Structures are given as structure tokens and as C-alpha cells.
Amino acid sequence: MMGSDLLRTLNNPRRREILRLCWHEPVQAGEIHRALTDVTFGAVSQHLRHLRDAGLIEVKRHGRERHY
């Protein structure tokens, strides 16, 4: 990813908050959604996709669950 794309991804305060939430240990999208009470699950999912595409988070599957 280009530096400008990475900065654009990190420019969003909600994405920085999501990074903070999964910085120390893997969390599920539902846990992130519950922590961000003013955001829809769909919005959380989109932010997670942007962060994953930027290489800032990884997704690990455990059965039907995904941990970020």
C-alpha cells in the first residue's frame, strides 16, 4: 500500500479507535461493535475491511468466528 493510502486509512478517527481495541489481543467484530455504541455493525465491518486491506490488522478464522 502506498504511504498516502495508509495515511488516508489512519486519518479516520473511528479506524484508529478500532485499532486501539484490537491492539493487545484479538477481538471479534461483535465485540468491537459493542464497544462503539454509536456505529452500526455494517460500518464496523467496512472499517475492518479498510484496515485489513491496508495491512494494519489480520483476520484469523476460528470456525464461524473471525478475530481481528
Secondary structure as a PSIPRED ss2 file (coil, helix, strand):
# PSIPRED VFORMAT (PSIPRED V4.0)

   1 M C   1.000  0.000  0.000
   2 M C   1.000  0.000  0.000
   3 G H   0.000  1.000  0.000
   4 S H   0.000  1.000  0.000
   5 D H   0.000  1.000  0.000
   6 L H   0.000  1.000  0.000
   7 L H   0.000  1.000  0.000
   8 R H   0.000  1.000  0.000
   9 T H   0.000  1.000  0.000
  10 L H   0.000  1.000  0.000
  11 N C   1.000  0.000  0.000
  12 N C   1.000  0.000  0.000
  13 P H   0.000  1.000  0.000
  14 R H   0.000  1.000  0.000
  15 R H   0.000  1.000  0.000
  16 R H   0.000  1.000  0.000
  17 E H   0.000  1.000  0.000
  18 I H   0.000  1.000  0.000
  19 L H   0.000  1.000  0.000
  20 R H   0.000  1.000  0.000
  21 L H   0.000  1.000  0.000
  22 C C   1.000  0.000  0.000
  23 W C   1.000  0.000  0.000
  24 H C   1.000  0.000  0.000
  25 E C   1.000  0.000  0.000
  26 P C   1.000  0.000  0.000
  27 V C   1.000  0.000  0.000
  28 Q E   0.000  0.000  1.000
  29 A H   0.000  1.000  0.000
  30 G H   0.000  1.000  0.000
  31 E H   0.000  1.000  0.000
  32 I H   0.000  1.000  0.000
  33 H H   0.000  1.000  0.000
  34 R H   0.000  1.000  0.000
  35 A H   0.000  1.000  0.000
  36 L C   1.000  0.000  0.000
  37 T C   1.000  0.000  0.000
  38 D C   1.000  0.000  0.000
  39 V C   1.000  0.000  0.000
  40 T C   1.000  0.000  0.000
  41 F H   0.000  1.000  0.000
  42 G H   0.000  1.000  0.000
  43 A H   0.000  1.000  0.000
  44 V H   0.000  1.000  0.000
  45 S H   0.000  1.000  0.000
  46 Q H   0.000  1.000  0.000
  47 H H   0.000  1.000  0.000
  48 L H   0.000  1.000  0.000
  49 R H   0.000  1.000  0.000
  50 H H   0.000  1.000  0.000
  51 L H   0.000  1.000  0.000
  52 R H   0.000  1.000  0.000
  53 D H   0.000  1.000  0.000
  54 A C   1.000  0.000  0.000
  55 G C   1.000  0.000  0.000
  56 L C   1.000  0.000  0.000
  57 I C   1.000  0.000  0.000
  58 E C   1.000  0.000  0.000
  59 V C   1.000  0.000  0.000
  60 K E   0.000  0.000  1.000
  61 R E   0.000  0.000  1.000
  62 H E   0.000  0.000  1.000
  63 G C   1.000  0.000  0.000
  64 R C   1.000  0.000  0.000
  65 E E   0.000  0.000  1.000
  66 R E   0.000  0.000  1.000
  67 H E   0.000  0.000  1.000
  68 Y C   1.000  0.000  0.000
